[in-house]
Amino acid sequence: MSEIIDKLEGEKPSALSALEMITSQIELEDWKQTYLGKNSQVMRAFGSLGSLTKEERPVVGKAVNEVKKALEFAFTEKQNQVQQAELEQQLTSQKLDVTLPGKPVDHGRIHPLNQVLRRIYRIFGDMGFQIYRSPEVETDDFNFTYLNMPPYHPARDMWDTLYTKKEGVLLRTHTSPGQIRVMRERCPEEIRAILPGATMRYEQLTARSEIEFIQVEVLVVGKGVTFAEMKGTLLDFARRTFGEDARTRLRASHFPFTEPSAEMDVECFVCGGKGCSVCKYTGWVEILGCGMVHPVVLQYGGYDPQVYSGFAAGMGIDRSTLMRYRIDDIRHFRNNDIRFLEQF
Ligand SMILES: [Zn+2]
């Protein structure tokens, strides 16, 4: 019995001095394997306890356990030392300067189209308008029929429409279907709303035309709303957008969903009316289409045209943004080239 204890006690100093010499994690692992592993003296001593007498067993067991604990304690101490030393070594060799400023994070920018949109929201917001969203995928009824263009009406050909495979479902060609949705939601209340959003047309992709573009629809419905109020509202909008002195003009036009209809031009904001390539040497730039909401449209929206009237306007954002910033290709807006976007 003392044989086992002697053997262990005899090995302890050499184990401890071997531990003392260690400087790395790898050496530590080796040491642990040798002195505390499955085939170590200590573990084998535990295994041989079974061959001892009942009286010997607890005495030897206790002694072996003490040696094991002593070795484990020394090991843990040494492990901490080694880790600390390695950390310090790492810190000095890598020379981390915590006072150095960090790498700047690039700030994103607001897309030019969204900048323009936000300006429009602010202007109409100041005038008491609410912003409405309506679906980009519409039914034939909302896109055409309810806007006074029944099936086979030739006016439908004014838009090169993208149809889906589902009968009667299409990508909206203008934001005007939103007029019907707002009216049906709000009827019989008065309405002052703008409806911004993407619209899609089957166009050839060129520097001047894209299949997707953003429109903002303006809708006012109430009792006794007049053409003069439309003109005043749109003039105010133009002045807040292009400057206090901006001159505008209304030209008679035709849309199936307004009567009478007009188009609004603003004096060319590039040349000031003298004539340039942007205004095609006319001095004027078209900014929106507008008119009094057609009685049929009011009816489809749920309003009695004998009691209510209203005006609507629609403007495309892409073209005017193009002109405003003198951008040479409309496709820049949607191809996500950071070199283009960084300029705004
Ligand atoms: Zn011009």
Residues whose N, C-alpha, C, O or C-beta is under 5 A from the ligand:
A	BS01	ZN	C268 V270 C271 G275 C276 V278 C279 G283
